[in-house]
């Protein structure tokens, strides 16, 4: 994929940092298409994924693109999405499980060659360093979930788009995780290769690593990522890391997993 222009905006983030969600947000904020009424593939057309589409149709300038790439000189305007790396790794693990019969989370954490886009902390650090001096804004996944209207206002200002606050409030209501998950159950996922018996939007909560990442794996992750987590505001103290439940504590099934199980039982 090529033929980018300097005005184009690239929504970049480490995998499982809210990139697909932001595609849906852009579909409604920029193009005015309510996600509930839009076929899942429409967001992929309006906000192309640079990794999966060899070509695209330019509907306007600027165009908006989704990417997981490391910094590159072609990306002149970038919205960088960052999510707590512990949650991102757990989510990425489940993503891999949808395609593979055996996935080892410890190997993912210890050996970055297992990951197409490398280690979480190196990806985040590379973009925060901004080596090609792109026009860059950073949005945290957690802030987007907790105060979506404010973050969308920041995004619109960055993109040079004027939108009424009432529209952004509507977008926030229509793209909450539960609604987008229900749409996926009804219409499927925009990625045609995604297994039909698995949910892409699995859980979508803040702090999911607390009951999904075993302590020994968390320790390895923290060895490399602690400083980046602190820099991004995810580790003001060490209390959260120290006071974890014991590894033999009963694990509660994720709500999305229960919903999917119920759907499959009644199918």
Secondary structure in CASP SS format (residue, H / E / C, confidence):
PFRMAT SS
TARGET T0000
AUTHOR 0000-0000-0000
METHOD secondary structure of the structure
MODEL  1
X C 1.00
X C 1.00
X C 1.00
X C 1.00
X C 1.00
X C 1.00
X C 1.00
X C 1.00
X E 1.00
X E 1.00
X E 1.00
X E 1.00
X E 1.00
X C 1.00
X C 1.00
X C 1.00
X C 1.00
X C 1.00
X H 1.00
X H 1.00
X H 1.00
X H 1.00
X H 1.00
X H 1.00
X H 1.00
X H 1.00
X H 1.00
X H 1.00
X H 1.00
X C 1.00
X C 1.00
X C 1.00
X C 1.00
X C 1.00
X H 1.00
X H 1.00
X H 1.00
X C 1.00
X C 1.00
X H 1.00
X H 1.00
X H 1.00
X H 1.00
X H 1.00
X H 1.00
X H 1.00
X C 1.00
X C 1.00
X E 1.00
X C 1.00
X C 1.00
X C 1.00
X C 1.00
X C 1.00
X C 1.00
X C 1.00
X C 1.00
X C 1.00
X C 1.00
X C 1.00
X C 1.00
X C 1.00
X C 1.00
X E 1.00
X E 1.00
X E 1.00
X E 1.00
X C 1.00
X C 1.00
X C 1.00
X C 1.00
X C 1.00
X C 1.00
X C 1.00
X C 1.00
X C 1.00
X E 1.00
X E 1.00
X E 1.00
X E 1.00
X E 1.00
X E 1.00
X C 1.00
X C 1.00
X H 1.00
X H 1.00
X H 1.00
X H 1.00
X H 1.00
X H 1.00
X H 1.00
X H 1.00
X H 1.00
X H 1.00
X H 1.00
X H 1.00
X H 1.00
X C 1.00
X C 1.00
X C 1.00
X C 1.00
X C 1.00
X C 1.00
X C 1.00
X H 1.00
X H 1.00
X H 1.00
X H 1.00
X H 1.00
X H 1.00
X C 1.00
X H 1.00
X H 1.00
X H 1.00
X C 1.00
X C 1.00
X C 1.00
X C 1.00
X C 1.00
X H 1.00
X H 1.00
X H 1.00
X H 1.00
X H 1.00
X H 1.00
X H 1.00
X H 1.00
X H 1.00
X H 1.00
X C 1.00
X C 1.00
X C 1.00
X C 1.00
X C 1.00
X E 1.00
X E 1.00
X E 1.00
X E 1.00
X E 1.00
X E 1.00
X H 1.00
X H 1.00
X H 1.00
X H 1.00
X H 1.00
X H 1.00
X C 1.00
X H 1.00
X H 1.00
X H 1.00
X H 1.00
X H 1.00
X H 1.00
X H 1.00
X H 1.00
X H 1.00
X H 1.00
X H 1.00
X H 1.00
X C 1.00
X C 1.00
X C 1.00
X C 1.00
X C 1.00
X H 1.00
X H 1.00
X H 1.00
X H 1.00
X H 1.00
X H 1.00
X H 1.00
X H 1.00
X H 1.00
X H 1.00
X C 1.00
X C 1.00
X H 1.00
X H 1.00
X H 1.00
X H 1.00
X H 1.00
X H 1.00
X H 1.00
X H 1.00
X H 1.00
X H 1.00
X H 1.00
X C 1.00
X C 1.00
X C 1.00
X C 1.00
X C 1.00
X C 1.00
X C 1.00
X C 1.00
X C 1.00
X C 1.00
X C 1.00
X C 1.00
X C 1.00
X C 1.00
X C 1.00
X C 1.00
X C 1.00
X C 1.00
X C 1.00
X C 1.00
X H 1.00
X H 1.00
X H 1.00
X H 1.00
X C 1.00
X C 1.00
X C 1.00
X H 1.00
X H 1.00
X H 1.00
X H 1.00
X H 1.00
X H 1.00
X H 1.00
X H 1.00
X H 1.00
X H 1.00
X H 1.00
X H 1.00
X H 1.00
X H 1.00
X H 1.00
X H 1.00
X H 1.00
X C 1.00
X C 1.00
X C 1.00
X C 1.00
X C 1.00
X C 1.00
X C 1.00
X H 1.00
X H 1.00
X H 1.00
X H 1.00
X C 1.00
X C 1.00
X C 1.00
X C 1.00
X C 1.00
X C 1.00
X C 1.00
X C 1.00
X C 1.00
X C 1.00
X C 1.00
X C 1.00
X H 1.00
X H 1.00
X H 1.00
X H 1.00
X H 1.00
X H 1.00
X H 1.00
X H 1.00
X H 1.00
X H 1.00
X H 1.00
X H 1.00
X C 1.00
END
